[in-house]
Amino acid sequence: DDSEEEEEEEEEEEEEEEEEEEEEEEEEEEEEEEEEEE
């Protein structure tokens, strides 16, 4: 059944997007910490 495969692909894409957002947030936090150190 194709619809099941499509659902799985969508879920995977959503997970990847969430991971990317988390990475961006971590990078922002690191930048803030670096600014505080200066």
mmCIF entry with sequence, helices, sheets and N, C-alpha, C, O atoms, coordinates in Angstrom:
data_MODEL
# 
_entry.id   MODEL 
# 
_entity.id                         1 
_entity.type                       polymer 
_entity.pdbx_number_of_molecules   1 
# 
_entity_poly.entity_id                      1 
_entity_poly.type                           'polypeptide(L)' 
_entity_poly.nstd_linkage                   no 
_entity_poly.nstd_monomer                   no 
_entity_poly.pdbx_seq_one_letter_code       DDSEEEEEEEEEEEEEEEEEEEEEEEEEEEEEEEEEEE 
_entity_poly.pdbx_seq_one_letter_code_can   DDSEEEEEEEEEEEEEEEEEEEEEEEEEEEEEEEEEEE 
_entity_poly.pdbx_strand_id                 A 
# 
loop_
_entity_poly_seq.entity_id 
_entity_poly_seq.num 
_entity_poly_seq.mon_id 
_entity_poly_seq.hetero 
1 1  ASP n 
1 2  ASP n 
1 3  SER n 
1 4  GLU n 
1 5  GLU n 
1 6  GLU n 
1 7  GLU n 
1 8  GLU n 
1 9  GLU n 
1 10 GLU n 
1 11 GLU n 
1 12 GLU n 
1 13 GLU n 
1 14 GLU n 
1 15 GLU n 
1 16 GLU n 
1 17 GLU n 
1 18 GLU n 
1 19 GLU n 
1 20 GLU n 
1 21 GLU n 
1 22 GLU n 
1 23 GLU n 
1 24 GLU n 
1 25 GLU n 
1 26 GLU n 
1 27 GLU n 
1 28 GLU n 
1 29 GLU n 
1 30 GLU n 
1 31 GLU n 
1 32 GLU n 
1 33 GLU n 
1 34 GLU n 
1 35 GLU n 
1 36 GLU n 
1 37 GLU n 
1 38 GLU n 
# 
_struct_asym.id          A 
_struct_asym.entity_id   1 
# 
_struct_conf.conf_type_id            HELX_P 
_struct_conf.id                      HELX_P1 
_struct_conf.pdbx_PDB_helix_id       AA1 
_struct_conf.beg_label_comp_id       ASP 
_struct_conf.beg_label_asym_id       A 
_struct_conf.beg_label_seq_id        2 
_struct_conf.pdbx_beg_PDB_ins_code   ? 
_struct_conf.end_label_comp_id       GLU 
_struct_conf.end_label_asym_id       A 
_struct_conf.end_label_seq_id        37 
_struct_conf.pdbx_end_PDB_ins_code   ? 
_struct_conf.beg_auth_comp_id        ASP 
_struct_conf.beg_auth_asym_id        A 
_struct_conf.beg_auth_seq_id         2 
_struct_conf.end_auth_comp_id        GLU 
_struct_conf.end_auth_asym_id        A 
_struct_conf.end_auth_seq_id         37 
_struct_conf.pdbx_PDB_helix_class    1 
_struct_conf.details                 ? 
_struct_conf.pdbx_PDB_helix_length   36 
# 
_struct_conf_type.id          HELX_P 
_struct_conf_type.criteria    ? 
_struct_conf_type.reference   ? 
# 
loop_
_atom_site.group_PDB 
_atom_site.id 
_atom_site.type_symbol 
_atom_site.label_atom_id 
_atom_site.label_alt_id 
_atom_site.label_comp_id 
_atom_site.label_asym_id 
_atom_site.label_entity_id 
_atom_site.label_seq_id 
_atom_site.pdbx_PDB_ins_code 
_atom_site.Cartn_x 
_atom_site.Cartn_y 
_atom_site.Cartn_z 
_atom_site.occupancy 
_atom_site.B_iso_or_equiv 
_atom_site.pdbx_formal_charge 
_atom_site.auth_seq_id 
_atom_site.auth_comp_id 
_atom_site.auth_asym_id 
_atom_site.auth_atom_id 
_atom_site.pdbx_PDB_model_num 
ATOM 1   N N  . ASP A 1 1  ? 0.842  -1.199 0.000  1.00 0.00 ? 1  ASP A N  1 
ATOM 2   C CA . ASP A 1 1  ? 0.000  0.000  0.000  1.00 0.00 ? 1  ASP A CA 1 
ATOM 3   C C  . ASP A 1 1  ? 0.882  1.256  0.000  1.00 0.00 ? 1  ASP A C  1 
ATOM 4   O O  . ASP A 1 1  ? 1.740  1.428  0.866  1.00 0.00 ? 1  ASP A O  1 
ATOM 5   N N  . ASP A 1 2  ? 0.658  2.097  -0.958 1.00 0.00 ? 2  ASP A N  1 
ATOM 6   C CA . ASP A 1 2  ? 1.512  3.296  -1.101 1.00 0.00 ? 2  ASP A CA 1 
ATOM 7   C C  . ASP A 1 2  ? 1.276  4.304  0.020  1.00 0.00 ? 2  ASP A C  1 
ATOM 8   O O  . ASP A 1 2  ? 2.216  4.950  0.482  1.00 0.00 ? 2  ASP A O  1 
ATOM 9   N N  . SER A 1 3  ? 0.044  4.440  0.453  1.00 0.00 ? 3  SER A N  1 
ATOM 10  C CA . SER A 1 3  ? -0.251 5.481  1.440  1.00 0.00 ? 3  SER A CA 1 
ATOM 11  C C  . SER A 1 3  ? 0.572  5.266  2.718  1.00 0.00 ? 3  SER A C  1 
ATOM 12  O O  . SER A 1 3  ? 1.007  6.232  3.345  1.00 0.00 ? 3  SER A O  1 
ATOM 13  N N  . GLU A 1 4  ? 0.780  4.033  3.094  1.00 0.00 ? 4  GLU A N  1 
ATOM 14  C CA . GLU A 1 4  ? 1.574  3.779  4.313  1.00 0.00 ? 4  GLU A CA 1 
ATOM 15  C C  . GLU A 1 4  ? 3.009  4.249  4.110  1.00 0.00 ? 4  GLU A C  1 
ATOM 16  O O  . GLU A 1 4  ? 3.604  4.861  4.997  1.00 0.00 ? 4  GLU A O  1 
ATOM 17  N N  . GLU A 1 5  ? 3.551  3.961  2.947  1.00 0.00 ? 5  GLU A N  1 
ATOM 18  C CA . GLU A 1 5  ? 4.937  4.372  2.676  1.00 0.00 ? 5  GLU A CA 1 
ATOM 19  C C  . GLU A 1 5  ? 5.032  5.891  2.700  1.00 0.00 ? 5  GLU A C  1 
ATOM 20  O O  . GLU A 1 5  ? 5.990  6.449  3.235  1.00 0.00 ? 5  GLU A O  1 
ATOM 21  N N  . GLU A 1 6  ? 4.041  6.558  2.123  1.00 0.00 ? 6  GLU A N  1 
ATOM 22  C CA . GLU A 1 6  ? 4.067  8.024  2.086  1.00 0.00 ? 6  GLU A CA 1 
ATOM 23  C C  . GLU A 1 6  ? 4.048  8.567  3.512  1.00 0.00 ? 6  GLU A C  1 
ATOM 24  O O  . GLU A 1 6  ? 4.765  9.514  3.835  1.00 0.00 ? 6  GLU A O  1 
ATOM 25  N N  . GLU A 1 7  ? 3.230  7.964  4.352  1.00 0.00 ? 7  GLU A N  1 
ATOM 26  C CA . GLU A 1 7  ? 3.143  8.434  5.743  1.00 0.00 ? 7  GLU A CA 1 
ATOM 27  C C  . GLU A 1 7  ? 4.498  8.292  6.418  1.00 0.00 ? 7  GLU A C  1 
ATOM 28  O O  . GLU A 1 7  ? 4.941  9.193  7.130  1.00 0.00 ? 7  GLU A O  1 
ATOM 29  N N  . GLU A 1 8  ? 5.147  7.171  6.196  1.00 0.00 ? 8  GLU A N  1 
ATOM 30  C CA . GLU A 1 8  ? 6.456  6.948  6.828  1.00 0.00 ? 8  GLU A CA 1 
ATOM 31  C C  . GLU A 1 8  ? 7.455  7.994  6.344  1.00 0.00 ? 8  GLU A C  1 
ATOM 32  O O  . GLU A 1 8  ? 8.230  8.537  7.132  1.00 0.00 ? 8  GLU A O  1 
ATOM 33  N N  . GLU A 1 9  ? 7.429  8.269  5.056  1.00 0.00 ? 9  GLU A N  1 
ATOM 34  C CA . GLU A 1 9  ? 8.372  9.256  4.502  1.00 0.00 ? 9  GLU A CA 1 
ATOM 35  C C  . GLU A 1 9  ? 8.113  10.623 5.128  1.00 0.00 ? 9  GLU A C  1 
ATOM 36  O O  . GLU A 1 9  ? 9.051  11.343 5.473  1.00 0.00 ? 9  GLU A O  1 
ATOM 37  N N  . GLU A 1 10 ? 6.837  10.977 5.273  1.00 0.00 ? 10 GLU A N  1 
ATOM 38  C CA . GLU A 1 10 ? 6.507  12.284 5.860  1.00 0.00 ? 10 GLU A CA 1 
ATOM 39  C C  . GLU A 1 10 ? 7.021  12.341 7.292  1.00 0.00 ? 10 GLU A C  1 
ATOM 40  O O  . GLU A 1 10 ? 7.571  13.359 7.712  1.00 0.00 ? 10 GLU A O  1 
ATOM 41  N N  . GLU A 1 11 ? 6.850  11.273 8.035  1.00 0.00 ? 11 GLU A N  1 
ATOM 42  C CA . GLU A 1 11 ? 7.311  11.258 9.425  1.00 0.00 ? 11 GLU A CA 1 
ATOM 43  C C  . GLU A 1 11 ? 8.820  11.440 9.475  1.00 0.00 ? 11 GLU A C  1 
ATOM 44  O O  . GLU A 1 11 ? 9.340  12.184 10.306 1.00 0.00 ? 11 GLU A O  1 
ATOM 45  N N  . GLU A 1 12 ? 9.511  10.759 8.584  1.00 0.00 ? 12 GLU A N  1 
ATOM 46  C CA . GLU A 1 12 ? 10.981 10.867 8.569  1.00 0.00 ? 12 GLU A CA 1 
ATOM 47  C C  . GLU A 1 12 ? 11.390 12.309 8.266  1.00 0.00 ? 12 GLU A C  1 
ATOM 48  O O  . GLU A 1 12 ? 12.309 12.847 8.884  1.00 0.00 ? 12 GLU A O  1 
ATOM 49  N N  . GLU A 1 13 ? 10.702 12.919 7.318  1.00 0.00 ? 13 GLU A N  1 
ATOM 50  C CA . GLU A 1 13 ? 11.041 14.303 6.955  1.00 0.00 ? 13 GLU A CA 1 
ATOM 51  C C  . GLU A 1 13 ? 10.812 15.213 8.152  1.00 0.00 ? 13 GLU A C  1 
ATOM 52  O O  . GLU A 1 13 ? 11.626 16.092 8.436  1.00 0.00 ? 13 GLU A O  1 
ATOM 53  N N  . GLU A 1 14 ? 9.703  15.003 8.852  1.00 0.00 ? 14 GLU A N  1 
ATOM 54  C CA . GLU A 1 14 ? 9.404  15.846 10.012 1.00 0.00 ? 14 GLU A CA 1 
ATOM 55  C C  . GLU A 1 14 ? 10.493 15.680 11.060 1.00 0.00 ? 14 GLU A C  1 
ATOM 56  O O  . GLU A 1 14 ? 10.941 16.660 11.655 1.00 0.00 ? 14 GLU A O  1 
ATOM 57  N N  . GLU A 1 15 ? 10.915 14.453 11.284 1.00 0.00 ? 15 GLU A N  1 
ATOM 58  C CA . GLU A 1 15 ? 11.964 14.208 12.283 1.00 0.00 ? 15 GLU A CA 1 
ATOM 59  C C  . GLU A 1 15 ? 13.245 14.927 11.882 1.00 0.00 ? 15 GLU A C  1 
ATOM 60  O O  . GLU A 1 15 ? 13.907 15.541 12.718 1.00 0.00 ? 15 GLU A O  1 
ATOM 61  N N  . GLU A 1 16 ? 13.587 14.850 10.613 1.00 0.00 ? 16 GLU A N  1 
ATOM 62  C CA . GLU A 1 16 ? 14.818 15.511 10.146 1.00 0.00 ? 16 GLU A CA 1 
ATOM 63  C C  . GLU A 1 16 ? 14.709 17.014 10.373 1.00 0.00 ? 16 GLU A C  1 
ATOM 64  O O  . GLU A 1 16 ? 15.668 17.651 10.808 1.00 0.00 ? 16 GLU A O  1 
ATOM 65  N N  . GLU A 1 17 ? 13.546 17.577 10.080 1.00 0.00 ? 17 GLU A N  1 
ATOM 66  C CA . GLU A 1 17 ? 13.369 19.025 10.259 1.00 0.00 ? 17 GLU A CA 1 
ATOM 67  C C  . GLU A 1 17 ? 13.539 19.371 11.731 1.00 0.00 ? 17 GLU A C  1 
ATOM 68  O O  . GLU A 1 17 ? 14.189 20.362 12.065 1.00 0.00 ? 17 GLU A O  1 
ATOM 69  N N  . GLU A 1 18 ? 12.964 18.567 12.607 1.00 0.00 ? 18 GLU A N  1 
ATOM 70  C CA . GLU A 1 18 ? 13.084 18.842 14.046 1.00 0.00 ? 18 GLU A CA 1 
ATOM 71  C C  . GLU A 1 18 ? 14.546 18.797 14.462 1.00 0.00 ? 18 GLU A C  1 
ATOM 72  O O  . GLU A 1 18 ? 15.006 19.644 15.229 1.00 0.00 ? 18 GLU A O  1 
ATOM 73  N N  . GLU A 1 19 ? 15.270 17.816 13.961 1.00 0.00 ? 19 GLU A N  1 
ATOM 74  C CA . GLU A 1 19 ? 16.692 17.697 14.327 1.00 0.00 ? 19 GLU A CA 1 
ATOM 75  C C  . GLU A 1 19 ? 17.451 18.936 13.858 1.00 0.00 ? 19 GLU A C  1 
ATOM 76  O O  . GLU A 1 19 ? 18.295 19.465 14.581 1.00 0.00 ? 19 GLU A O  1 
ATOM 77  N N  . GLU A 1 20 ? 17.149 19.388 12.663 1.00 0.00 ? 20 GLU A N  1 
ATOM 78  C CA . GLU A 1 20 ? 17.845 20.573 12.136 1.00 0.00 ? 20 GLU A CA 1 
ATOM 79  C C  . GLU A 1 20 ? 17.547 21.779 13.021 1.00 0.00 ? 20 GLU A C  1 
ATOM 80  O O  . GLU A 1 20 ? 18.441 22.569 13.325 1.00 0.00 ? 20 GLU A O  1 
ATOM 81  N N  . GLU A 1 21 ? 16.294 21.915 13.429 1.00 0.00 ? 21 GLU A N  1 
ATOM 82  C CA . GLU A 1 21 ? 15.929 23.055 14.279 1.00 0.00 ? 21 GLU A CA 1 
ATOM 83  C C  . GLU A 1 21 ? 16.696 22.978 15.596 1.00 0.00 ? 21 GLU A C  1 
ATOM 84  O O  . GLU A 1 21 ? 17.196 23.988 16.089 1.00 0.00 ? 21 GLU A O  1 
ATOM 85  N N  . GLU A 1 22 ? 16.785 21.793 16.154 1.00 0.00 ? 22 GLU A N  1 
ATOM 86  C CA . GLU A 1 22 ? 17.511 21.640 17.422 1.00 0.00 ? 22 GLU A CA 1 
ATOM 87  C C  . GLU A 1 22 ? 18.971 22.023 17.238 1.00 0.00 ? 22 GLU A C  1 
ATOM 88  O O  . GLU A 1 22 ? 19.553 22.695 18.090 1.00 0.00 ? 22 GLU A O  1 
ATOM 89  N N  . GLU A 1 23 ? 19.556 21.604 16.146 1.00 0.00 ? 23 GLU A N  1 
ATOM 90  C CA . GLU A 1 23 ? 20.971 21.923 15.897 1.00 0.00 ? 23 GLU A CA 1 
ATOM 91  C C  . GLU A 1 23 ? 21.144 23.433 15.791 1.00 0.00 ? 23 GLU A C  1 
ATOM 92  O O  . GLU A 1 23 ? 22.103 23.992 16.324 1.00 0.00 ? 23 GLU A O  1 
ATOM 93  N N  . GLU A 1 24 ? 20.224 24.085 15.109 1.00 0.00 ? 24 GLU A N  1 
ATOM 94  C CA . GLU A 1 24 ? 20.325 25.544 14.957 1.00 0.00 ? 24 GLU A CA 1 
ATOM 95  C C  . GLU A 1 24 ? 20.245 26.202 16.327 1.00 0.00 ? 24 GLU A C  1 
ATOM 96  O O  . GLU A 1 24 ? 21.000 27.129 16.619 1.00 0.00 ? 24 GLU A O  1 
ATOM 97  N N  . GLU A 1 25 ? 19.335 25.726 17.162 1.00 0.00 ? 25 GLU A N  1 
ATOM 98  C CA . GLU A 1 25 ? 19.190 26.313 18.494 1.00 0.00 ? 25 GLU A CA 1 
ATOM 99  C C  . GLU A 1 25 ? 20.484 26.131 19.278 1.00 0.00 ? 25 GLU A C  1 
ATOM 100 O O  . GLU A 1 25 ? 20.932 27.051 19.961 1.00 0.00 ? 25 GLU A O  1 
ATOM 101 N N  . GLU A 1 26 ? 21.081 24.956 19.183 1.00 0.00 ? 26 GLU A N  1 
ATOM 102 C CA . GLU A 1 26 ? 22.325 24.699 19.911 1.00 0.00 ? 26 GLU A CA 1 
ATOM 103 C C  . GLU A 1 26 ? 23.414 25.651 19.425 1.00 0.00 ? 26 GLU A C  1 
ATOM 104 O O  . GLU A 1 26 ? 24.174 26.195 20.227 1.00 0.00 ? 26 GLU A O  1 
ATOM 105 N N  . GLU A 1 27 ? 23.483 25.847 18.131 1.00 0.00 ? 27 GLU A N  1 
ATOM 106 C CA . GLU A 1 27 ? 24.510 26.741 17.580 1.00 0.00 ? 27 GLU A CA 1 
ATOM 107 C C  . GLU A 1 27 ? 24.295 28.148 18.108 1.00 0.00 ? 27 GLU A C  1 
ATOM 108 O O  . GLU A 1 27 ? 25.251 28.833 18.472 1.00 0.00 ? 27 GLU A O  1 
ATOM 109 N N  . GLU A 1 28 ? 23.045 28.580 18.150 1.00 0.00 ? 28 GLU A N  1 
ATOM 110 C CA . GLU A 1 28 ? 22.754 29.933 18.646 1.00 0.00 ? 28 GLU A CA 1 
ATOM 111 C C  . GLU A 1 28 ? 23.200 30.041 20.100 1.00 0.00 ? 28 GLU A C  1 
ATOM 112 O O  . GLU A 1 28 ? 23.793 31.045 20.495 1.00 0.00 ? 28 GLU A O  1 
ATOM 113 N N  . GLU A 1 29 ? 22.923 29.030 20.882 1.00 0.00 ? 29 GLU A N  1 
ATOM 114 C CA . GLU A 1 29 ? 23.313 29.066 22.293 1.00 0.00 ? 29 GLU A CA 1 
ATOM 115 C C  . GLU A 1 29 ? 24.824 29.150 22.405 1.00 0.00 ? 29 GLU A C  1 
ATOM 116 O O  . GLU A 1 29 ? 25.346 29.902 23.228 1.00 0.00 ? 29 GLU A O  1 
ATOM 117 N N  . GLU A 1 30 ? 25.518 28.397 21.599 1.00 0.00 ? 30 GLU A N  1 
ATOM 118 C CA . GLU A 1 30 ? 26.991 28.411 21.650 1.00 0.00 ? 30 GLU A CA 1 
ATOM 119 C C  . GLU A 1 30 ? 27.495 29.807 21.304 1.00 0.00 ? 30 GLU A C  1 
ATOM 120 O O  . GLU A 1 30 ? 28.418 30.313 21.942 1.00 0.00 ? 30 GLU A O  1 
ATOM 121 N N  . GLU A 1 31 ? 26.896 30.420 20.306 1.00 0.00 ? 31 GLU A N  1 
ATOM 122 C CA . GLU A 1 31 ? 27.331 31.760 19.900 1.00 0.00 ? 31 GLU A CA 1 
ATOM 123 C C  . GLU A 1 31 ? 27.124 32.729 21.057 1.00 0.00 ? 31 GLU A C  1 
ATOM 124 O O  . GLU A 1 31 ? 27.980 33.569 21.332 1.00 0.00 ? 31 GLU A O  1 
ATOM 125 N N  . GLU A 1 32 ? 25.991 32.610 21.727 1.00 0.00 ? 32 GLU A N  1 
ATOM 126 C CA . GLU A 1 32 ? 25.704 33.508 22.846 1.00 0.00 ? 32 GLU A CA 1 
ATOM 127 C C  . GLU A 1 32 ? 26.751 33.307 23.932 1.00 0.00 ? 32 GLU A C  1 
ATOM 128 O O  . GLU A 1 32 ? 27.237 34.277 24.513 1.00 0.00 ? 32 GLU A O  1 
ATOM 129 N N  . GLU A 1 33 ? 27.094 32.077 24.206 1.00 0.00 ? 33 GLU A N  1 
ATOM 130 C CA . GLU A 1 33 ? 28.084 31.802 25.248 1.00 0.00 ? 33 GLU A CA 1 
ATOM 131 C C  . GLU A 1 33 ? 29.423 32.420 24.863 1.00 0.00 ? 33 GLU A C  1 
ATOM 132 O O  . GLU A 1 33 ? 30.114 32.998 25.703 1.00 0.00 ? 33 GLU A O  1 
ATOM 133 N N  . GLU A 1 34 ? 29.779 32.297 23.606 1.00 0.00 ? 34 GLU A N  1 
ATOM 134 C CA . GLU A 1 34 ? 31.061 32.851 23.151 1.00 0.00 ? 34 GLU A CA 1 
ATOM 135 C C  . GLU A 1 34 ? 31.054 34.362 23.342 1.00 0.00 ? 34 GLU A C  1 
ATOM 136 O O  . GLU A 1 34 ? 32.055 34.944 23.760 1.00 0.00 ? 34 GLU A O  1 
ATOM 137 N N  . GLU A 1 35 ? 29.928 34.994 23.037 1.00 0.00 ? 35 GLU A N  1 
ATOM 138 C CA . GLU A 1 35 ? 29.852 36.451 23.176 1.00 0.00 ? 35 GLU A CA 1 
ATOM 139 C C  . GLU A 1 35 ? 30.015 36.817 24.641 1.00 0.00 ? 35 GLU A C  1 
ATOM 140 O O  . GLU A 1 35 ? 30.669 37.811 24.955 1.00 0.00 ? 35 GLU A O  1 
ATOM 141 N N  . GLU A 1 36 ? 29.441 36.041 25.538 1.00 0.00 ? 36 GLU A N  1 
ATOM 142 C CA . GLU A 1 36 ? 29.545 36.348 26.963 1.00 0.00 ? 36 GLU A CA 1 
ATOM 143 C C  . GLU A 1 36 ? 30.994 36.227 27.418 1.00 0.00 ? 36 GLU A C  1 
ATOM 144 O O  . GLU A 1 36 ? 31.444 36.994 28.269 1.00 0.00 ? 36 GLU A O  1 
ATOM 145 N N  . GLU A 1 37 ? 31.717 35.279 26.864 1.00 0.00 ? 37 GLU A N  1 
ATOM 146 C CA . GLU A 1 37 ? 33.101 35.059 27.296 1.00 0.00 ? 37 GLU A CA 1 
ATOM 147 C C  . GLU A 1 37 ? 33.978 36.255 26.932 1.00 0.00 ? 37 GLU A C  1 
ATOM 148 O O  . GLU A 1 37 ? 34.909 36.594 27.663 1.00 0.00 ? 37 GLU A O  1 
ATOM 149 N N  . GLU A 1 38 ? 33.678 36.892 25.797 1.00 0.00 ? 38 GLU A N  1 
ATOM 150 C CA . GLU A 1 38 ? 34.556 37.979 25.334 1.00 0.00 ? 38 GLU A CA 1 
ATOM 151 C C  . GLU A 1 38 ? 34.600 39.130 26.319 1.00 0.00 ? 38 GLU A C  1 
ATOM 152 O O  . GLU A 1 38 ? 35.290 40.121 26.081 1.00 0.00 ? 38 GLU A O  1 
# 
